Amino acid sequence: MTAADGCRSGTHAHASPATDERQAERFIQTLLREWAYARLYASSDERASTLPTGINHYNYRRPHSSLSHQPPATRLNNVLRNYI
């Protein structure tokens, strides 16, 4: 993403690779718990078809305690005005 996309640069140093890895692992654990294993699916294909909805919920609806109980998307500028 770039400044044209609404990202601010220079507000903090880039996280270390270890931090990035921890964040990725936490994201995966959350998706497994709240999406993949939250209900029974008839097949892997059915579960896979709901992944975009699960990611959308995580980014735009699910409160995150580290963000004052706001979803991550609230930290972005809505340049295109296409957020839900």
Short mmCIF file of the C-alpha atoms (twelve columns), coordinates in Angstrom:
data_MODEL
# 
_entry.id   MODEL 
# 
loop_
_atom_site.group_PDB 
_atom_site.id 
_atom_site.type_symbol 
_atom_site.label_atom_id 
_atom_site.label_alt_id 
_atom_site.label_comp_id 
_atom_site.label_asym_id 
_atom_site.label_seq_id 
_atom_site.Cartn_x 
_atom_site.Cartn_y 
_atom_site.Cartn_z 
_atom_site.pdbx_PDB_model_num 
ATOM 1  C CA . MET A 1  0.000   0.000   0.000  1 
ATOM 2  C CA . THR A 2  1.058   3.549   -0.598 1 
ATOM 3  C CA . ALA A 3  0.161   7.004   0.670  1 
ATOM 4  C CA . ALA A 4  -2.242  7.237   -2.268 1 
ATOM 5  C CA . ASP A 5  -4.065  4.241   -0.773 1 
ATOM 6  C CA . GLY A 6  -4.447  6.056   2.535  1 
ATOM 7  C CA . CYS A 7  -1.453  4.641   4.395  1 
ATOM 8  C CA . ARG A 8  0.674   6.912   6.510  1 
ATOM 9  C CA . SER A 9  4.381   6.391   6.282  1 
ATOM 10 C CA . GLY A 10 6.886   7.245   8.946  1 
ATOM 11 C CA . THR A 11 4.523   6.835   11.884 1 
ATOM 12 C CA . HIS A 12 6.527   3.907   13.244 1 
ATOM 13 C CA . ALA A 13 9.461   1.718   12.360 1 
ATOM 14 C CA . HIS A 14 8.739   -1.505  10.534 1 
ATOM 15 C CA . ALA A 15 8.252   -4.447  12.836 1 
ATOM 16 C CA . SER A 16 10.922  -7.102  12.958 1 
ATOM 17 C CA . PRO A 17 10.469  -10.342 10.997 1 
ATOM 18 C CA . ALA A 18 9.853   -12.141 14.300 1 
ATOM 19 C CA . THR A 19 7.036   -9.715  15.127 1 
ATOM 20 C CA . ASP A 20 5.568   -10.141 11.650 1 
ATOM 21 C CA . GLU A 21 5.649   -13.907 12.115 1 
ATOM 22 C CA . ARG A 22 3.907   -13.684 15.510 1 
ATOM 23 C CA . GLN A 23 1.205   -11.451 14.040 1 
ATOM 24 C CA . ALA A 24 0.672   -13.860 11.151 1 
ATOM 25 C CA . GLU A 25 0.449   -16.820 13.541 1 
ATOM 26 C CA . ARG A 26 -2.087  -14.979 15.715 1 
ATOM 27 C CA . PHE A 27 -4.175  -14.150 12.638 1 
ATOM 28 C CA . ILE A 28 -4.139  -17.807 11.563 1 
ATOM 29 C CA . GLN A 29 -5.123  -18.995 15.069 1 
ATOM 30 C CA . THR A 30 -7.989  -16.514 15.165 1 
ATOM 31 C CA . LEU A 31 -9.286  -17.563 11.739 1 
ATOM 32 C CA . LEU A 32 -9.103  -21.221 12.692 1 
ATOM 33 C CA . ARG A 33 -10.989 -20.656 15.941 1 
ATOM 34 C CA . GLU A 34 -13.558 -18.106 14.747 1 
ATOM 35 C CA . TRP A 35 -14.098 -19.235 11.161 1 
ATOM 36 C CA . ALA A 36 -12.796 -22.666 10.207 1 
ATOM 37 C CA . TYR A 37 -13.821 -24.495 13.407 1 
ATOM 38 C CA . ALA A 38 -16.713 -22.243 14.462 1 
ATOM 39 C CA . ARG A 39 -19.274 -24.522 12.827 1 
ATOM 40 C CA . LEU A 40 -19.543 -27.775 10.927 1 
ATOM 41 C CA . TYR A 41 -19.186 -27.694 7.161  1 
ATOM 42 C CA . ALA A 42 -20.374 -30.363 4.764  1 
ATOM 43 C CA . SER A 43 -17.042 -30.277 2.895  1 
ATOM 44 C CA . SER A 44 -13.721 -28.493 2.603  1 
ATOM 45 C CA . ASP A 45 -15.071 -26.747 -0.489 1 
ATOM 46 C CA . GLU A 46 -17.990 -25.355 1.498  1 
ATOM 47 C CA . ARG A 47 -15.624 -24.129 4.210  1 
ATOM 48 C CA . ALA A 48 -13.262 -22.594 1.628  1 
ATOM 49 C CA . SER A 49 -16.148 -20.756 -0.010 1 
ATOM 50 C CA . THR A 50 -16.803 -18.924 3.277  1 
ATOM 51 C CA . LEU A 51 -13.201 -17.738 3.741  1 
ATOM 52 C CA . PRO A 52 -13.729 -14.306 2.131  1 
ATOM 53 C CA . THR A 53 -16.608 -13.682 4.550  1 
ATOM 54 C CA . GLY A 54 -14.419 -14.710 7.489  1 
ATOM 55 C CA . ILE A 55 -11.591 -12.402 6.449  1 
ATOM 56 C CA . ASN A 56 -14.037 -9.555  5.805  1 
ATOM 57 C CA . HIS A 57 -15.446 -10.010 9.309  1 
ATOM 58 C CA . TYR A 58 -11.942 -10.027 10.812 1 
ATOM 59 C CA . ASN A 59 -10.907 -6.834  9.032  1 
ATOM 60 C CA . TYR A 60 -14.118 -4.790  9.054  1 
ATOM 61 C CA . ARG A 61 -16.368 -6.021  11.869 1 
ATOM 62 C CA . ARG A 62 -14.453 -7.904  14.583 1 
ATOM 63 C CA . PRO A 63 -13.299 -5.728  17.489 1 
ATOM 64 C CA . HIS A 64 -9.579  -5.977  18.296 1 
ATOM 65 C CA . SER A 65 -8.516  -5.220  21.861 1 
ATOM 66 C CA . SER A 66 -5.188  -3.796  20.691 1 
ATOM 67 C CA . LEU A 67 -7.100  -1.245  18.588 1 
ATOM 68 C CA . SER A 68 -9.421  -0.003  21.351 1 
ATOM 69 C CA . HIS A 69 -11.984 -2.613  20.306 1 
ATOM 70 C CA . GLN A 70 -12.148 -1.324  16.729 1 
ATOM 71 C CA . PRO A 71 -11.638 -3.448  13.599 1 
ATOM 72 C CA . PRO A 72 -8.352  -2.995  11.685 1 
ATOM 73 C CA . ALA A 73 -10.063 -1.256  8.775  1 
ATOM 74 C CA . THR A 74 -10.848 1.728   10.995 1 
ATOM 75 C CA . ARG A 75 -7.140  2.561   10.958 1 
ATOM 76 C CA . LEU A 76 -7.179  3.118   7.200  1 
ATOM 77 C CA . ASN A 77 -8.375  6.228   5.473  1 
ATOM 78 C CA . ASN A 78 -11.413 5.363   3.416  1 
ATOM 79 C CA . VAL A 79 -10.065 6.915   0.249  1 
ATOM 80 C CA . LEU A 80 -12.343 5.000   -2.098 1 
ATOM 81 C CA . ARG A 81 -15.382 5.104   0.238  1 
ATOM 82 C CA . ASN A 82 -15.960 1.399   -0.321 1 
ATOM 83 C CA . TYR A 83 -15.796 0.049   3.240  1 
ATOM 84 C CA . ILE A 84 -18.867 -1.435  4.817  1 
# 
